[in-house]
């Protein structure tokens, strides 16, 4: 079960180098190609999440569904993992930590849980780290094949909203939409506030985002979208996880300028999203609503509404 035997496992293997040294040796024979999260919490078993499964790593490098036979994470493992992720300089990634994550090579992201330090009503830092969640980024070329014609039709990109619960593959789907639109020759600008779509690291991305894509990462999406509208003259702006009134206002301004938008939102279906009062003014601007789920597999397309 889940023995490493694929090229995708080799790519995912880069995440292992960001784990504490004493835990790595148990994972070298484990296939991570279908895994989407690795969870470290002190005094609990090392946990790997696969679609529909929560598995634990044993001392002989195999997987089990019995948490009591899994190897345990120690408090020192968390400190070591933070040292590795920050390259021994936690303050160099302070801005990311205050947002709850660190982006690492391969486009992977380490989610951070701990005690918030509040200053002027905002989170200034996270200390006393109590858990780490390694979210494995992956590139699935062709994942958008079944919906790309709903988004790009007759030479025109429809303003599109991807609706998805957490962990259902919306970011992976957005990544492939970007690649395909860009390879059609459309000027695409990705505004990547959380560095999830492009996962830029040291000025580069490990993903194929097409031949006509530019990326602006790290900035708040509202400011970033408007800046790219002025600076890059994009035909399409792609961003992830809208959800605030300022996001809605920026999207309306962008669409009214003639630039198209492809974005996503957390939700279970179109009906639920349309009940959100903070987005009621922007939703009529969208022409395509695509709902994803994990029903059959991550990224399953549940519904496509074109209007």
N, C-alpha and C positions, 0 to 999 in steps of 0.2 A: 504493500500500500504506500503510494506516494514515494517511490524510490526514484532518485534523480536520473532522468533518462531523456531529457529534452533540451533543445536550444533555449527555450524560454526559461528553463530552470537555471541555465548558465547565466542568463541575464539577471534573474532574480537573485542569484548567488551573491551579487555585490552587496546586498543588504546584510549578509552575514558578517562582513568585515566591520560593520558598525555595531555589532553586538559585543558584549564583554568576552574577553579571550577564553575564559573558562566555560562559556556556554557555546561557543562556536563549534567545538569539536563534535557536539551532539547533532549538529544540523547539516554537516557536509554531505550526508547521505540521504537527506530528506528533500523530496521534490517540492519546491515552492512555486511551481509554475501556475497552480490554480489558487494558491493562497492569496488572501488580500490583507491580512493583518497578523502581526506577531505582537503579543501582549506580555509585558514584563511588569509584575507587581510583587514587591517583596513578600516573602513567606508564602507565596502561592506558586502553583506550577507554571512553567513556561508554556504559554498557550498559543496555538496557531489556528487561525480561522480560515476555513475553506467554505465554499458555497454549501450551505446546509449542514456544516459540520464544525464542531469545536473539538480540536485534538490536542493532545499533550505529548511532549517529547520524553522518551524514556532514557535511562542511562546507557542503553546499548544503541542509541541513535535511531530507534524506530518510533512510530506514532501509536498512540492508544487513545481510546475514548474514556479511560479511567483516570480521573485527576489524581488519585491517590498513588499511582505508580509513576507519575511524571516527575522530572527533576524540578527542584525548587529554585526560585529566584531569591537571591540574598540581597540585603540592603546595600552592600558594597557594589553589587552589579549595577545598580541605578547610577551611582556616582561615576563608575567607570564608563558606562554608556554615554553619559553626558560629556565626559572628558573627550571621548572618541568623536562624538557628533560635533562638538564645538572646536575640535582640534586643539584642545587644552586652553582655549580662550573663550570662556563662557560669555564674556562681555562683547566679543565680536559678533555674537548672534543674539544680543540682548533684545533687539527690536523684534526678532522672530519669536523669541521665548515669551515676550509679553503678549503675543498673539496666540500662544499655546502650541507652537510647533517649531521644528527645525527642518529645513529642506536639505537633503544630502544628495550625493552623487547617485545617478540613475533615476533621478526624479522622485525618489522615495521621500516620505515625510514622517518625521517622528513627532507624534502628538505627546504633549506634556501635561501631566496633572500634578498639582501640588498646592501650596499656599500662596494666595495672591497678596502682593504688596500694593496697597492702594495709595495713590498720591493725587490730590486735586480731583478726586472722584473717578479716576481712571486706573486701570491696572498698569503699574509701573514695572513690575517684574514678577516672576514666579519663583519662589524659593521652596526649600524642603520638598524636593521632587519625590512624589509618592508612587508614580506609575508612568510607564512609557508605552506608547502604542505605535508600532512601526506599520505605517500604511504603505503597502507595496504598490507603486505605480507601474502600470504596464501599458504597452502599446499593442492594440489589437487592430491591425490593418484590416479594413473591410467591415468593421463592426457597424459602420453607418450605411452599409450598402442597401439595407432594406428601407431606409428612410430618406436617403439623399435626394431622391426624385421628388419627395414631398417638400423638401427645403429649396432645392434649386430646380426650377421648372420654367421652361420656355425662355431661358437666358436671364431669368430674374430670380434673385434670392428672396424668399419669403421671410418676413420677420417671424422668428421661430422661438417658442418657449419649450424647453425640455423639462418635464415634470418628473421628479424621481424621489423616492425615499432615500435616506442615507444608505450608502453601500450598494446601490443598484446599478452602478456603472455609468452615471451621467457624465463624469469627467472624462472617462475613457471614450465615451461616445462623442463628446464635444471635440476631443483631440482628433478623432478620425474625420469628423465633419470639417474641421479646419483644414486638414490635409487635403481632402477631396475638393473643397471649394477653391483652395489655393492652387491646386494643380489644374483646375479649370481656367486659371489665369485671373481669378478674382483677387483684388488686393484686400487681404484680410489682416486685421490688426487684433491681436489677442491682448486684452487687458487682464492681467493675471495677478490679482491682488494677493492671493495666498500662494502663488507659485505652484499651482496644482496642474494646470492645463499643460503649460510648456515646461514647468519645473526647471526654470533657468537656474543654473549653478555656475558661478564663476564666469558669467557672461555667455553661457552656451546651454543648449538643450540636447538631451540624448534621444529625443523623439523626432520623427519625421513630420514636420508641420507643413510640408509643401514648399513650392517654389516661390510663392508670392506673399509670404506671411512675415509680419513684424510683430515683436512681442514687447510689451511694456509691463514689467512685473514689480510687485512690491508696493505700489501706490494704492490708496483707497480707490475702489472701482469708480465711484462717482467722479472724483477729480481726474482719474486716469482716463476714463472714457472721453471726457470733454477735452482733455489735453491732446489725446490722439486724434480726435476729430479735427482739431485745428492744425496739428503738426504733421500728420501723415496722410491726409486725404484718403482715408480708407473707403472702400466700397462696402465692406462688412466689418462690424465690430463684434467680437466674440468675448463673452465674459461668463463667469460662473457664479451661481448662488446669489441672485438678486433677492432683496427682501426688505428694503427700507424705502421710506418715502423719498429720500434723496436719490436713491437708485432709480425709482420710477420717474422722477422729474428729469434726470439725466437721459434716460432712455427716450422719453418723449421728445426732448430737444434734439437728440441724435436722429431719430426717425424723421422728425419734421425737417431736418436739414437735407434729407435725401439719402442718408446712409442707412444701410440695412443692419439688423441686429439679430444675432443668435445667442441666446442665453439660457440659463437654467434656474430652477427653483426647487426647493424641497417641498414635497407633497405626494399624495397618493393618487390623485386624479384631477382632471380639469375642473370638475364641479367643486372640489374642495378649494382649489386655488382661486376660483372665481368668487368665493365667499370672503376673501381677504379684503378688508376695507382699505388697507394702506396701498393696495395695488389696483383698485377699481378703475382709476383714471387711465392707467397705462395698458391694461389688458385688451381694450378694444383696438389697440395699435397692432397687436399680433395677429398673424394670418394662419399660423400653423401651431398646433399644440400636440406635443408628442409625449406620451406617458410611458415610463420605464418601470420595470419591477424585477424581482429576483425569482419569479415564479418557476420558470424552467431553468434559467441560468441567469447570471448577472448580465444586465443589459437587455433583458427580454422586452420587446416592444408590446405594450398592452393596448395602446390606443393611439390613433392618429386622427386629428380633427383639422380639416382645412376649411377656412371660411374666407 
